[in-house]
């Protein structure tokens, strides 16, 4: 009788442990999904991982660990990637000046935006605009 009871306890413990692990993995995936959605909605206003972590009710370290584990990059990198993706998109519009783009993305001033853009992308916003618009013209001209 004792042996059967022991086997029952072992079985229950094993069954209880498996779903908990699966739930935790699922919760982690949901946190990262929610984080990416929040970035999409708030990248112009919220720039720091700790701001997003507070919205998700987790610590900044936990958010960073989840992002590194699941996506291979830090939470800060994800935020910056989205911000500068939008900057690149806006630079494709010739009607907007770099100063206007800087304002739309809530940078304190144009020079800070230019320095941050160059650090992240590798070239200045003006050079990026010239290069991409010239490439588009070249591709269009030969088709």
Chimera marker file (.cmm) of the C-alpha trace (Angstrom):
<marker_set name="trace">
<marker id="1" x="0.000" y="0.000" z="0.000" r="1" g="1" b="0" radius="0.5"/>
<marker id="2" x="2.861" y="2.347" z="0.866" r="1" g="1" b="0" radius="0.5"/>
<marker id="3" x="4.562" y="1.647" z="-2.443" r="1" g="1" b="0" radius="0.5"/>
<marker id="4" x="1.397" y="2.451" z="-4.384" r="1" g="1" b="0" radius="0.5"/>
<marker id="5" x="0.899" y="5.652" z="-2.432" r="1" g="1" b="0" radius="0.5"/>
<marker id="6" x="4.522" y="6.665" z="-3.079" r="1" g="1" b="0" radius="0.5"/>
<marker id="7" x="4.097" y="6.001" z="-6.798" r="1" g="1" b="0" radius="0.5"/>
<marker id="8" x="0.950" y="8.120" z="-6.788" r="1" g="1" b="0" radius="0.5"/>
<marker id="9" x="2.769" y="11.029" z="-5.138" r="1" g="1" b="0" radius="0.5"/>
<marker id="10" x="5.628" y="10.774" z="-7.630" r="1" g="1" b="0" radius="0.5"/>
<marker id="11" x="3.202" y="10.709" z="-10.546" r="1" g="1" b="0" radius="0.5"/>
<marker id="12" x="1.267" y="13.710" z="-9.245" r="1" g="1" b="0" radius="0.5"/>
<marker id="13" x="4.499" y="15.642" z="-8.680" r="1" g="1" b="0" radius="0.5"/>
<marker id="14" x="5.685" y="14.921" z="-12.225" r="1" g="1" b="0" radius="0.5"/>
<marker id="15" x="2.352" y="15.893" z="-13.766" r="1" g="1" b="0" radius="0.5"/>
<marker id="16" x="2.208" y="19.051" z="-11.708" r="1" g="1" b="0" radius="0.5"/>
<marker id="17" x="5.732" y="20.087" z="-12.734" r="1" g="1" b="0" radius="0.5"/>
<marker id="18" x="5.198" y="19.732" z="-16.503" r="1" g="1" b="0" radius="0.5"/>
<marker id="19" x="2.286" y="22.119" z="-16.973" r="1" g="1" b="0" radius="0.5"/>
<marker id="20" x="3.946" y="24.705" z="-14.724" r="1" g="1" b="0" radius="0.5"/>
<marker id="21" x="6.988" y="24.712" z="-16.996" r="1" g="1" b="0" radius="0.5"/>
<marker id="22" x="4.793" y="24.987" z="-20.077" r="1" g="1" b="0" radius="0.5"/>
<marker id="23" x="2.739" y="27.772" z="-18.518" r="1" g="1" b="0" radius="0.5"/>
<marker id="24" x="5.907" y="29.677" z="-17.612" r="1" g="1" b="0" radius="0.5"/>
<marker id="25" x="7.231" y="29.392" z="-21.164" r="1" g="1" b="0" radius="0.5"/>
<marker id="26" x="3.880" y="30.512" z="-22.515" r="1" g="1" b="0" radius="0.5"/>
<marker id="27" x="3.782" y="33.441" z="-20.094" r="1" g="1" b="0" radius="0.5"/>
<marker id="28" x="7.299" y="34.443" z="-21.140" r="1" g="1" b="0" radius="0.5"/>
<marker id="29" x="6.266" y="34.374" z="-24.794" r="1" g="1" b="0" radius="0.5"/>
<marker id="30" x="3.231" y="36.513" z="-23.986" r="1" g="1" b="0" radius="0.5"/>
<marker id="31" x="5.380" y="39.040" z="-22.124" r="1" g="1" b="0" radius="0.5"/>
<marker id="32" x="7.710" y="39.421" z="-25.104" r="1" g="1" b="0" radius="0.5"/>
<marker id="33" x="4.730" y="39.714" z="-27.479" r="1" g="1" b="0" radius="0.5"/>
<marker id="34" x="3.145" y="42.375" z="-25.276" r="1" g="1" b="0" radius="0.5"/>
<marker id="35" x="6.489" y="44.182" z="-25.069" r="1" g="1" b="0" radius="0.5"/>
<marker id="36" x="6.784" y="44.309" z="-28.864" r="1" g="1" b="0" radius="0.5"/>
<marker id="37" x="3.211" y="45.591" z="-29.148" r="1" g="1" b="0" radius="0.5"/>
<marker id="38" x="3.934" y="48.266" z="-26.542" r="1" g="1" b="0" radius="0.5"/>
<marker id="39" x="7.051" y="49.319" z="-28.463" r="1" g="1" b="0" radius="0.5"/>
<marker id="40" x="4.980" y="49.677" z="-31.620" r="1" g="1" b="0" radius="0.5"/>
<marker id="41" x="2.541" y="51.967" z="-29.835" r="1" g="1" b="0" radius="0.5"/>
<marker id="42" x="4.948" y="53.966" z="-27.647" r="1" g="1" b="0" radius="0.5"/>
<marker id="43" x="8.398" y="54.103" z="-29.272" r="1" g="1" b="0" radius="0.5"/>
<marker id="44" x="8.245" y="57.891" z="-29.711" r="1" g="1" b="0" radius="0.5"/>
<marker id="45" x="7.393" y="58.531" z="-26.059" r="1" g="1" b="0" radius="0.5"/>
<marker id="46" x="8.966" y="55.672" z="-24.086" r="1" g="1" b="0" radius="0.5"/>
<marker id="47" x="12.637" y="55.033" z="-24.754" r="1" g="1" b="0" radius="0.5"/>
<marker id="48" x="13.829" y="53.160" z="-21.678" r="1" g="1" b="0" radius="0.5"/>
<marker id="49" x="13.342" y="49.442" z="-20.969" r="1" g="1" b="0" radius="0.5"/>
<marker id="50" x="12.408" y="50.208" z="-17.353" r="1" g="1" b="0" radius="0.5"/>
<marker id="51" x="9.383" y="52.203" z="-18.577" r="1" g="1" b="0" radius="0.5"/>
<marker id="52" x="8.125" y="49.208" z="-20.548" r="1" g="1" b="0" radius="0.5"/>
<marker id="53" x="8.950" y="46.828" z="-17.694" r="1" g="1" b="0" radius="0.5"/>
<marker id="54" x="6.763" y="48.907" z="-15.382" r="1" g="1" b="0" radius="0.5"/>
<marker id="55" x="3.869" y="48.653" z="-17.854" r="1" g="1" b="0" radius="0.5"/>
<marker id="56" x="4.352" y="44.878" z="-17.998" r="1" g="1" b="0" radius="0.5"/>
<marker id="57" x="4.649" y="44.595" z="-14.187" r="1" g="1" b="0" radius="0.5"/>
<marker id="58" x="8.064" y="42.923" z="-14.325" r="1" g="1" b="0" radius="0.5"/>
<marker id="59" x="11.585" y="44.076" z="-13.505" r="1" g="1" b="0" radius="0.5"/>
<marker id="60" x="13.815" y="45.588" z="-16.197" r="1" g="1" b="0" radius="0.5"/>
<marker id="61" x="16.316" y="42.763" z="-15.654" r="1" g="1" b="0" radius="0.5"/>
<marker id="62" x="13.597" y="40.158" z="-16.266" r="1" g="1" b="0" radius="0.5"/>
<marker id="63" x="12.490" y="41.951" z="-19.436" r="1" g="1" b="0" radius="0.5"/>
<marker id="64" x="16.075" y="42.075" z="-20.686" r="1" g="1" b="0" radius="0.5"/>
<marker id="65" x="16.643" y="38.410" z="-19.894" r="1" g="1" b="0" radius="0.5"/>
<marker id="66" x="13.476" y="37.381" z="-21.742" r="1" g="1" b="0" radius="0.5"/>
<marker id="67" x="14.378" y="39.468" z="-24.796" r="1" g="1" b="0" radius="0.5"/>
<marker id="68" x="17.936" y="38.156" z="-24.867" r="1" g="1" b="0" radius="0.5"/>
<marker id="69" x="16.763" y="34.571" z="-24.490" r="1" g="1" b="0" radius="0.5"/>
<marker id="70" x="13.925" y="34.667" z="-27.026" r="1" g="1" b="0" radius="0.5"/>
<marker id="71" x="15.112" y="37.263" z="-29.551" r="1" g="1" b="0" radius="0.5"/>
<marker id="72" x="18.873" y="37.414" z="-29.091" r="1" g="1" b="0" radius="0.5"/>
<marker id="73" x="18.928" y="41.149" z="-28.340" r="1" g="1" b="0" radius="0.5"/>
<marker id="74" x="18.333" y="43.395" z="-25.376" r="1" g="1" b="0" radius="0.5"/>
<marker id="75" x="15.127" y="45.288" z="-24.688" r="1" g="1" b="0" radius="0.5"/>
<marker id="76" x="16.926" y="48.564" z="-25.364" r="1" g="1" b="0" radius="0.5"/>
<marker id="77" x="18.068" y="47.325" z="-28.767" r="1" g="1" b="0" radius="0.5"/>
<marker id="78" x="14.499" y="46.412" z="-29.700" r="1" g="1" b="0" radius="0.5"/>
<marker id="79" x="13.298" y="49.883" z="-28.758" r="1" g="1" b="0" radius="0.5"/>
<marker id="80" x="16.108" y="51.605" z="-30.691" r="1" g="1" b="0" radius="0.5"/>
<marker id="81" x="15.600" y="49.361" z="-33.730" r="1" g="1" b="0" radius="0.5"/>
<marker id="82" x="11.928" y="50.349" z="-33.920" r="1" g="1" b="0" radius="0.5"/>
<marker id="83" x="12.694" y="54.024" z="-33.392" r="1" g="1" b="0" radius="0.5"/>
<marker id="84" x="15.320" y="54.173" z="-36.121" r="1" g="1" b="0" radius="0.5"/>
<marker id="85" x="13.247" y="52.050" z="-38.480" r="1" g="1" b="0" radius="0.5"/>
<marker id="86" x="10.625" y="54.800" z="-38.275" r="1" g="1" b="0" radius="0.5"/>
<marker id="87" x="13.345" y="57.428" z="-38.722" r="1" g="1" b="0" radius="0.5"/>
<marker id="88" x="14.477" y="55.691" z="-41.922" r="1" g="1" b="0" radius="0.5"/>
<marker id="89" x="10.905" y="55.503" z="-43.166" r="1" g="1" b="0" radius="0.5"/>
<marker id="90" x="10.381" y="59.201" z="-42.520" r="1" g="1" b="0" radius="0.5"/>
<marker id="91" x="13.676" y="60.102" z="-44.199" r="1" g="1" b="0" radius="0.5"/>
<marker id="92" x="12.338" y="58.584" z="-47.417" r="1" g="1" b="0" radius="0.5"/>
<marker id="93" x="9.817" y="61.440" z="-47.526" r="1" g="1" b="0" radius="0.5"/>
<marker id="94" x="11.550" y="64.400" z="-49.201" r="1" g="1" b="0" radius="0.5"/>
<marker id="95" x="8.914" y="66.817" z="-47.914" r="1" g="1" b="0" radius="0.5"/>
<marker id="96" x="10.072" y="66.430" z="-44.309" r="1" g="1" b="0" radius="0.5"/>
<marker id="97" x="13.258" y="68.061" z="-43.070" r="1" g="1" b="0" radius="0.5"/>
<marker id="98" x="15.552" y="66.243" z="-40.674" r="1" g="1" b="0" radius="0.5"/>
<marker id="99" x="14.512" y="68.736" z="-37.992" r="1" g="1" b="0" radius="0.5"/>
<marker id="100" x="10.828" y="67.902" z="-38.554" r="1" g="1" b="0" radius="0.5"/>
<marker id="101" x="11.568" y="64.181" z="-38.347" r="1" g="1" b="0" radius="0.5"/>
<marker id="102" x="13.524" y="64.771" z="-35.157" r="1" g="1" b="0" radius="0.5"/>
<marker id="103" x="10.509" y="66.581" z="-33.712" r="1" g="1" b="0" radius="0.5"/>
<marker id="104" x="8.072" y="63.856" z="-34.766" r="1" g="1" b="0" radius="0.5"/>
<marker id="105" x="10.213" y="61.271" z="-32.997" r="1" g="1" b="0" radius="0.5"/>
<marker id="106" x="10.383" y="63.428" z="-29.832" r="1" g="1" b="0" radius="0.5"/>
<marker id="107" x="14.114" y="64.083" z="-29.831" r="1" g="1" b="0" radius="0.5"/>
<marker id="108" x="15.161" y="67.067" z="-27.746" r="1" g="1" b="0" radius="0.5"/>
<marker id="109" x="17.019" y="68.628" z="-30.657" r="1" g="1" b="0" radius="0.5"/>
<marker id="110" x="18.074" y="67.952" z="-34.213" r="1" g="1" b="0" radius="0.5"/>
<marker id="111" x="21.772" y="67.488" z="-33.435" r="1" g="1" b="0" radius="0.5"/>
<marker id="112" x="21.052" y="64.822" z="-30.825" r="1" g="1" b="0" radius="0.5"/>
<marker id="113" x="18.843" y="62.982" z="-33.328" r="1" g="1" b="0" radius="0.5"/>
<marker id="114" x="21.580" y="63.157" z="-35.969" r="1" g="1" b="0" radius="0.5"/>
<marker id="115" x="24.232" y="61.836" z="-33.569" r="1" g="1" b="0" radius="0.5"/>
<marker id="116" x="21.977" y="59.012" z="-32.347" r="1" g="1" b="0" radius="0.5"/>
<marker id="117" x="20.987" y="58.099" z="-35.910" r="1" g="1" b="0" radius="0.5"/>
<marker id="118" x="24.614" y="58.020" z="-37.047" r="1" g="1" b="0" radius="0.5"/>
<marker id="119" x="25.596" y="55.894" z="-34.044" r="1" g="1" b="0" radius="0.5"/>
<marker id="120" x="22.805" y="53.384" z="-34.702" r="1" g="1" b="0" radius="0.5"/>
<marker id="121" x="22.761" y="53.281" z="-38.519" r="1" g="1" b="0" radius="0.5"/>
<marker id="122" x="26.371" y="54.161" z="-39.312" r="1" g="1" b="0" radius="0.5"/>
<marker id="123" x="25.711" y="57.216" z="-41.487" r="1" g="1" b="0" radius="0.5"/>
<marker id="124" x="24.095" y="60.593" z="-40.918" r="1" g="1" b="0" radius="0.5"/>
<marker id="125" x="20.391" y="61.112" z="-41.667" r="1" g="1" b="0" radius="0.5"/>
<marker id="126" x="21.255" y="63.386" z="-44.599" r="1" g="1" b="0" radius="0.5"/>
<marker id="127" x="23.639" y="60.820" z="-46.088" r="1" g="1" b="0" radius="0.5"/>
<marker id="128" x="21.077" y="58.046" z="-45.551" r="1" g="1" b="0" radius="0.5"/>
<marker id="129" x="18.453" y="60.085" z="-47.379" r="1" g="1" b="0" radius="0.5"/>
<marker id="130" x="20.787" y="60.848" z="-50.290" r="1" g="1" b="0" radius="0.5"/>
<marker id="131" x="21.983" y="57.267" z="-50.575" r="1" g="1" b="0" radius="0.5"/>
<marker id="132" x="18.550" y="55.641" z="-50.470" r="1" g="1" b="0" radius="0.5"/>
<marker id="133" x="16.890" y="58.161" z="-52.763" r="1" g="1" b="0" radius="0.5"/>
<marker id="134" x="19.751" y="57.827" z="-55.273" r="1" g="1" b="0" radius="0.5"/>
<marker id="135" x="19.452" y="54.033" z="-55.124" r="1" g="1" b="0" radius="0.5"/>
<marker id="136" x="15.721" y="54.241" z="-55.752" r="1" g="1" b="0" radius="0.5"/>
<marker id="137" x="16.294" y="56.521" z="-58.725" r="1" g="1" b="0" radius="0.5"/>
<marker id="138" x="18.991" y="54.197" z="-60.122" r="1" g="1" b="0" radius="0.5"/>
<marker id="139" x="16.739" y="51.150" z="-59.739" r="1" g="1" b="0" radius="0.5"/>
<marker id="140" x="13.821" y="52.943" z="-61.350" r="1" g="1" b="0" radius="0.5"/>
<marker id="141" x="15.928" y="54.324" z="-64.211" r="1" g="1" b="0" radius="0.5"/>
<marker id="142" x="17.123" y="50.897" z="-65.368" r="1" g="1" b="0" radius="0.5"/>
<marker id="143" x="13.792" y="49.069" z="-65.243" r="1" g="1" b="0" radius="0.5"/>
<link id1="1" id2="2" r="1" g="1" b="0" radius="0.2"/>
<link id1="2" id2="3" r="1" g="1" b="0" radius="0.2"/>
<link id1="3" id2="4" r="1" g="1" b="0" radius="0.2"/>
<link id1="4" id2="5" r="1" g="1" b="0" radius="0.2"/>
<link id1="5" id2="6" r="1" g="1" b="0" radius="0.2"/>
<link id1="6" id2="7" r="1" g="1" b="0" radius="0.2"/>
<link id1="7" id2="8" r="1" g="1" b="0" radius="0.2"/>
<link id1="8" id2="9" r="1" g="1" b="0" radius="0.2"/>
<link id1="9" id2="10" r="1" g="1" b="0" radius="0.2"/>
<link id1="10" id2="11" r="1" g="1" b="0" radius="0.2"/>
<link id1="11" id2="12" r="1" g="1" b="0" radius="0.2"/>
<link id1="12" id2="13" r="1" g="1" b="0" radius="0.2"/>
<link id1="13" id2="14" r="1" g="1" b="0" radius="0.2"/>
<link id1="14" id2="15" r="1" g="1" b="0" radius="0.2"/>
<link id1="15" id2="16" r="1" g="1" b="0" radius="0.2"/>
<link id1="16" id2="17" r="1" g="1" b="0" radius="0.2"/>
<link id1="17" id2="18" r="1" g="1" b="0" radius="0.2"/>
<link id1="18" id2="19" r="1" g="1" b="0" radius="0.2"/>
<link id1="19" id2="20" r="1" g="1" b="0" radius="0.2"/>
<link id1="20" id2="21" r="1" g="1" b="0" radius="0.2"/>
<link id1="21" id2="22" r="1" g="1" b="0" radius="0.2"/>
<link id1="22" id2="23" r="1" g="1" b="0" radius="0.2"/>
<link id1="23" id2="24" r="1" g="1" b="0" radius="0.2"/>
<link id1="24" id2="25" r="1" g="1" b="0" radius="0.2"/>
<link id1="25" id2="26" r="1" g="1" b="0" radius="0.2"/>
<link id1="26" id2="27" r="1" g="1" b="0" radius="0.2"/>
<link id1="27" id2="28" r="1" g="1" b="0" radius="0.2"/>
<link id1="28" id2="29" r="1" g="1" b="0" radius="0.2"/>
<link id1="29" id2="30" r="1" g="1" b="0" radius="0.2"/>
<link id1="30" id2="31" r="1" g="1" b="0" radius="0.2"/>
<link id1="31" id2="32" r="1" g="1" b="0" radius="0.2"/>
<link id1="32" id2="33" r="1" g="1" b="0" radius="0.2"/>
<link id1="33" id2="34" r="1" g="1" b="0" radius="0.2"/>
<link id1="34" id2="35" r="1" g="1" b="0" radius="0.2"/>
<link id1="35" id2="36" r="1" g="1" b="0" radius="0.2"/>
<link id1="36" id2="37" r="1" g="1" b="0" radius="0.2"/>
<link id1="37" id2="38" r="1" g="1" b="0" radius="0.2"/>
<link id1="38" id2="39" r="1" g="1" b="0" radius="0.2"/>
<link id1="39" id2="40" r="1" g="1" b="0" radius="0.2"/>
<link id1="40" id2="41" r="1" g="1" b="0" radius="0.2"/>
<link id1="41" id2="42" r="1" g="1" b="0" radius="0.2"/>
<link id1="42" id2="43" r="1" g="1" b="0" radius="0.2"/>
<link id1="43" id2="44" r="1" g="1" b="0" radius="0.2"/>
<link id1="44" id2="45" r="1" g="1" b="0" radius="0.2"/>
<link id1="45" id2="46" r="1" g="1" b="0" radius="0.2"/>
<link id1="46" id2="47" r="1" g="1" b="0" radius="0.2"/>
<link id1="47" id2="48" r="1" g="1" b="0" radius="0.2"/>
<link id1="48" id2="49" r="1" g="1" b="0" radius="0.2"/>
<link id1="49" id2="50" r="1" g="1" b="0" radius="0.2"/>
<link id1="50" id2="51" r="1" g="1" b="0" radius="0.2"/>
<link id1="51" id2="52" r="1" g="1" b="0" radius="0.2"/>
<link id1="52" id2="53" r="1" g="1" b="0" radius="0.2"/>
<link id1="53" id2="54" r="1" g="1" b="0" radius="0.2"/>
<link id1="54" id2="55" r="1" g="1" b="0" radius="0.2"/>
<link id1="55" id2="56" r="1" g="1" b="0" radius="0.2"/>
<link id1="56" id2="57" r="1" g="1" b="0" radius="0.2"/>
<link id1="57" id2="58" r="1" g="1" b="0" radius="0.2"/>
<link id1="58" id2="59" r="1" g="1" b="0" radius="0.2"/>
<link id1="59" id2="60" r="1" g="1" b="0" radius="0.2"/>
<link id1="60" id2="61" r="1" g="1" b="0" radius="0.2"/>
<link id1="61" id2="62" r="1" g="1" b="0" radius="0.2"/>
<link id1="62" id2="63" r="1" g="1" b="0" radius="0.2"/>
<link id1="63" id2="64" r="1" g="1" b="0" radius="0.2"/>
<link id1="64" id2="65" r="1" g="1" b="0" radius="0.2"/>
<link id1="65" id2="66" r="1" g="1" b="0" radius="0.2"/>
<link id1="66" id2="67" r="1" g="1" b="0" radius="0.2"/>
<link id1="67" id2="68" r="1" g="1" b="0" radius="0.2"/>
<link id1="68" id2="69" r="1" g="1" b="0" radius="0.2"/>
<link id1="69" id2="70" r="1" g="1" b="0" radius="0.2"/>
<link id1="70" id2="71" r="1" g="1" b="0" radius="0.2"/>
<link id1="71" id2="72" r="1" g="1" b="0" radius="0.2"/>
<link id1="72" id2="73" r="1" g="1" b="0" radius="0.2"/>
<link id1="73" id2="74" r="1" g="1" b="0" radius="0.2"/>
<link id1="74" id2="75" r="1" g="1" b="0" radius="0.2"/>
<link id1="75" id2="76" r="1" g="1" b="0" radius="0.2"/>
<link id1="76" id2="77" r="1" g="1" b="0" radius="0.2"/>
<link id1="77" id2="78" r="1" g="1" b="0" radius="0.2"/>
<link id1="78" id2="79" r="1" g="1" b="0" radius="0.2"/>
<link id1="79" id2="80" r="1" g="1" b="0" radius="0.2"/>
<link id1="80" id2="81" r="1" g="1" b="0" radius="0.2"/>
<link id1="81" id2="82" r="1" g="1" b="0" radius="0.2"/>
<link id1="82" id2="83" r="1" g="1" b="0" radius="0.2"/>
<link id1="83" id2="84" r="1" g="1" b="0" radius="0.2"/>
<link id1="84" id2="85" r="1" g="1" b="0" radius="0.2"/>
<link id1="85" id2="86" r="1" g="1" b="0" radius="0.2"/>
<link id1="86" id2="87" r="1" g="1" b="0" radius="0.2"/>
<link id1="87" id2="88" r="1" g="1" b="0" radius="0.2"/>
<link id1="88" id2="89" r="1" g="1" b="0" radius="0.2"/>
<link id1="89" id2="90" r="1" g="1" b="0" radius="0.2"/>
<link id1="90" id2="91" r="1" g="1" b="0" radius="0.2"/>
<link id1="91" id2="92" r="1" g="1" b="0" radius="0.2"/>
<link id1="92" id2="93" r="1" g="1" b="0" radius="0.2"/>
<link id1="93" id2="94" r="1" g="1" b="0" radius="0.2"/>
<link id1="94" id2="95" r="1" g="1" b="0" radius="0.2"/>
<link id1="95" id2="96" r="1" g="1" b="0" radius="0.2"/>
<link id1="96" id2="97" r="1" g="1" b="0" radius="0.2"/>
<link id1="97" id2="98" r="1" g="1" b="0" radius="0.2"/>
<link id1="98" id2="99" r="1" g="1" b="0" radius="0.2"/>
<link id1="99" id2="100" r="1" g="1" b="0" radius="0.2"/>
<link id1="100" id2="101" r="1" g="1" b="0" radius="0.2"/>
<link id1="101" id2="102" r="1" g="1" b="0" radius="0.2"/>
<link id1="102" id2="103" r="1" g="1" b="0" radius="0.2"/>
<link id1="103" id2="104" r="1" g="1" b="0" radius="0.2"/>
<link id1="104" id2="105" r="1" g="1" b="0" radius="0.2"/>
<link id1="105" id2="106" r="1" g="1" b="0" radius="0.2"/>
<link id1="106" id2="107" r="1" g="1" b="0" radius="0.2"/>
<link id1="107" id2="108" r="1" g="1" b="0" radius="0.2"/>
<link id1="108" id2="109" r="1" g="1" b="0" radius="0.2"/>
<link id1="109" id2="110" r="1" g="1" b="0" radius="0.2"/>
<link id1="110" id2="111" r="1" g="1" b="0" radius="0.2"/>
<link id1="111" id2="112" r="1" g="1" b="0" radius="0.2"/>
<link id1="112" id2="113" r="1" g="1" b="0" radius="0.2"/>
<link id1="113" id2="114" r="1" g="1" b="0" radius="0.2"/>
<link id1="114" id2="115" r="1" g="1" b="0" radius="0.2"/>
<link id1="115" id2="116" r="1" g="1" b="0" radius="0.2"/>
<link id1="116" id2="117" r="1" g="1" b="0" radius="0.2"/>
<link id1="117" id2="118" r="1" g="1" b="0" radius="0.2"/>
<link id1="118" id2="119" r="1" g="1" b="0" radius="0.2"/>
<link id1="119" id2="120" r="1" g="1" b="0" radius="0.2"/>
<link id1="120" id2="121" r="1" g="1" b="0" radius="0.2"/>
<link id1="121" id2="122" r="1" g="1" b="0" radius="0.2"/>
<link id1="122" id2="123" r="1" g="1" b="0" radius="0.2"/>
<link id1="123" id2="124" r="1" g="1" b="0" radius="0.2"/>
<link id1="124" id2="125" r="1" g="1" b="0" radius="0.2"/>
<link id1="125" id2="126" r="1" g="1" b="0" radius="0.2"/>
<link id1="126" id2="127" r="1" g="1" b="0" radius="0.2"/>
<link id1="127" id2="128" r="1" g="1" b="0" radius="0.2"/>
<link id1="128" id2="129" r="1" g="1" b="0" radius="0.2"/>
<link id1="129" id2="130" r="1" g="1" b="0" radius="0.2"/>
<link id1="130" id2="131" r="1" g="1" b="0" radius="0.2"/>
<link id1="131" id2="132" r="1" g="1" b="0" radius="0.2"/>
<link id1="132" id2="133" r="1" g="1" b="0" radius="0.2"/>
<link id1="133" id2="134" r="1" g="1" b="0" radius="0.2"/>
<link id1="134" id2="135" r="1" g="1" b="0" radius="0.2"/>
<link id1="135" id2="136" r="1" g="1" b="0" radius="0.2"/>
<link id1="136" id2="137" r="1" g="1" b="0" radius="0.2"/>
<link id1="137" id2="138" r="1" g="1" b="0" radius="0.2"/>
<link id1="138" id2="139" r="1" g="1" b="0" radius="0.2"/>
<link id1="139" id2="140" r="1" g="1" b="0" radius="0.2"/>
<link id1="140" id2="141" r="1" g="1" b="0" radius="0.2"/>
<link id1="141" id2="142" r="1" g="1" b="0" radius="0.2"/>
<link id1="142" id2="143" r="1" g="1" b="0" radius="0.2"/>
</marker_set>
